[in-house]
Each structure stands twice: as structure tokens, then as C-alpha cells.
Amino acid sequence: MSLLAKYAFLHRYLESLQSCGVPDPGRFSQPMWDAYGEPHRAYHNNTHITFMLDKLAEDVRTGNIELSGWEQRCVMLAVWWHDFVYNPQAKDNELQSIMAWESFVDEVSQTSPALESYKIPVSSLIHCTISHTVPPSPDLDNQLSPALVSYFLDLDLAILAAPRDAYMAYANNIRREYSSYSIADYRNGRTAVLKGFLERENIFLTSSLESTGRRMDKMENLARQNVSWEIGELESGRLPQS
């Protein structure tokens, strides 16, 4: 990545922290860059985070989603931290990312309480990415609405509804991250994940909300077309490049 791209990524992170009232945010920037710049990340990297942040900003700007200032910052922080720890061979990436986030909040809290109101809600959002489902209301943090959780989870999966060339690049990058797995193991595991998406009533959880209308119907259709295409490629033996 170019120095200009690195600067833009870190500058955006600093702006995010500043918007939450974190004083002197520059001293916290390097760990974020180190995490998302790890060489084994082909998809779960700074590009993925930037994609999600761009879509969040666009959805707010165009009125596709209505969020309070606190809700927008909560989602923004969850975007930054949800893949902070990522090891394709590990089973607890989300839990490790939550621990990293909460340690960060504790560090900031030594000099400022700016992030305290976000600590548990952001952890809850990240935890929801384990199953990519909205938990029952009694299990949901009382500051988070089911609609907000649904939106965040859909944001994480928005790449599924990307144009085919972008989706192909995504599929190739996922294969690169799992290159240590045999072709057969990868094909079986990836196909199971993709079929799991198709078996859901809605890939995108906000598709079931009346307020989203045709916009989400279009995304739902695109995602199902892309996922079905990749399943066909895998079952035909045409594996994405590693």
C-alpha cells in the first residue's frame, strides 16, 4: 500500500476517534494500522474497513438509514474493531477483537471517559458477527435496537451484493486467506458457508424491514446471484485463485 493510502486510512481513524471526543488520538493510531496491515490478510484488511465506512457514510448521507449521532458513532467504532484480530485458522477472532476493543477503551479511560458509553454496545455488535444473527431482545444490549444490529451485520456482508468483478476479487481474496487449506477442504468449507447464506430467508436482515423497500430487494437479489455463481464455480472445480 502506498504511503498516501496509509495516511488516508490513519487520518480517517483519527477523525473517528476525534468525533467521539478522544483527546490526542494520534497516539493510538499505529496499532490499528499494524492490525489491518498484517500480511496474511487479503480481504479482512484496511480495504474491507474502508468499504464499510464508505457505505455507512453514503447510507447516512442519502437517508438509506436513519441513525442518531451516537448510533452512527457506535456502528463506526464497531466497523473499526470487529476484525481487529483475524487469524483464518482461529475460532475466536471475534472474542479476541472484543477483548482488544475493551482494553483500548480502558486505556483511553485513564485520561478521558469519551468511549465509556460505547464500550458494551460496540462489544455487543462485534459479538453478533459470530453468528451474523440478531439475538433475542432479552439478550440484546438495551442501547441497541434490533434494526441497528441488523444494519451493522448487513454492512459487514455488503460485499456479497457488489458488482460481479468486485465479488470475484472478494472470493479470490478469501481463498488467499485460506490458502493453507487443501483444495478439497476449502471447497467443502466454503460451499457450506455459501449455502448457509442461501438457506436464510433473507441474506440481508434489513430486507425484512418495511422501511428498506426496493433498495434492499435489489441487494438481496444481487447477493443471491453472486453466491450462487460462486457455489457453481466451486462445485465445477473452478477454485478462486489463491
C-alpha positions, 0 to 999 in steps of 0.5 A: 500500500502506498504511503498516501493510502496509509495516511488516508486510512490513519487520518480517517481513524483519527477523525473517528476517534476525534468525533467521539471526543478522544483527546490526542488520538494520534497516539493510538493510531499505529496499532490499528494500522499494524492490525489491518496491515498484517500480511496474511490478510487479503480481504479482512484488511484496511480495504474491507474497513474502508468499504464499510465506512464508505457505505455507512457514510453514503447510507447516512448521507442519502437517508438509506438509514436513519441513525442518531449521532451516537448510533452512527458513532457506535456502528463506526467504532464497531466497523473499526474493531470487529476484525481487529484480530483475524487469524483464518485458522482461529475460532475466536477472532471475534472474542479476541477483537472484543477483548482488544476493543475493551482494553483500548477503551480502558486505556483511553479511560485513564485520561478521558471517559469519551468511549465509556458509553460505547464500550458494551454496545460496540462489544455487543455488535462485534459479538453478533458477527459470530453468528451474523444473527440478531439475538433475542431482545432479552439478550440484546444490549438495551442501547441497541435496537434490533434494526441497528444490529441488523444494519451493522451485520448487513454492512459487514456482508455488503460485499456479497451484493457488489458488482460481479468483478468486485465479488470475484476479487472478494472470493479470490481474496478469501481463498488467499486467506485460506490458502493453507487449506487443501483444495478439497477442504476449502471447497467443502468449507466454503460451499457450506458457508455459501449455502448457509447464506442461501438457506436464510430467508433473507441474506440481508436482515434489513430486507425484512424491514418495511422501511428498506423497500426496493433498495434492499430487494435489489441487494438481496437479489444481487447477493443471491446471484453472486453466491450462487455463481460462486457455489457453481464455480466451486462445485465445477472445480473452478477454485478462486485463485489463491 
